[in-house]
Amino acid sequence: MSSKKDIRFMKIPYTIGSYLAVTPDYNFEKKVINRPRVHQIYALLLACAISVLSGITFIDNSSLHIKEQEPTFFILDLINFFFLFLHPIVMIISSSLLSGSFWSKMNKNFQFIDEHFNNVHKKESNFLRNCYVQFVLSLCGYLLNNLFVTISCLKLLPDIVLSKMHILSQVCYTYEFFTCFLICNLTTAFKCRFDEISRELQNHLKPSTTFIRQSGHFWRILSESVVCFNKIFGWPLIFFIGRGVVQLLQSLQLTMLALNSDFTLKKGPFADLVATNLFIVAYMTVCLVFVILTCDSAASSGNKISNLCYKLQKDFADSSSERRELILLAKEISDNPIKFTASDFFEINKSTFFGIISVTTTYLIILIQFKNS
């Protein structure tokens, strides 16, 4: 079982992703993308097919939604539809049609660093940290969530489960789940390599000028790879986080609709409605937390090398070349910090999660005030 210190641990996820057209069919032995033109044509056809089906589904259901839903819920439902059905299209276009060179550069950079630290073919001793075990566990959680929601919908709205809308939604949910899995594992790969650089610096009590420059070189390679990552996943992250927020708001509103003004449960099948929406809230919250925290953790690991350099420089004479190199590297990292961004619109870190909590809390307070009035 491959360790995450060896980028080859992504071999099977890349193979699965190539069928979904969200990752290239990358050959780790030859360090090239297999049949890039064929893959681009396949990705274009798949994106067009999803676009056409989404358009037809939206037209078929729009008139029904306008008649049966109240205005605020209809707007949330429309935005949710927009984010959900555009996510796979944006992911396919961004990853397979526009970012082939970024995928190649990022994977080659990972392999270069893995070869230097002798991590190629390294095995993972911790069973639960293995990528494939985590994938199976994540997939089970995803399928359990979908199964529970589908069974609840069969009780409440049986016609929806058999509709084109529901079937296409499952396809989009699959893309969303796999994108989340890719982001979490690639950011973890960044963290492992930044930690490796820190460990090497710490193990050398008095690193030489050459060693410090080499460490700086590896940091720049990873920094360049982070830019590639942001180019690939920038727009998909916007749609993923945007839909997560809208889904949380929509689930909260549905839950409030199932409650009386004194917050007791209404009579009828409303218990299933509340349970379903709380399940959806829990699932989306877990996905958002994992994506945000893995991005934040990887960025923190890259930026803390600056503090380590300042700590190490005190062991050298003021006029030494080693001290000068450590200060220059620390300054370079401080001036150009590692950032995981959503196409430069906003940075993905812990403050993003607190922003989401702020939005959902504010909306919940508004819902409660309207309920009481």
Beta strands, then each sheet from edge to edge (+ up, - down):
strand 1: 26-27
strand 2: 32-33
sheet 1: 1+ 2-
end
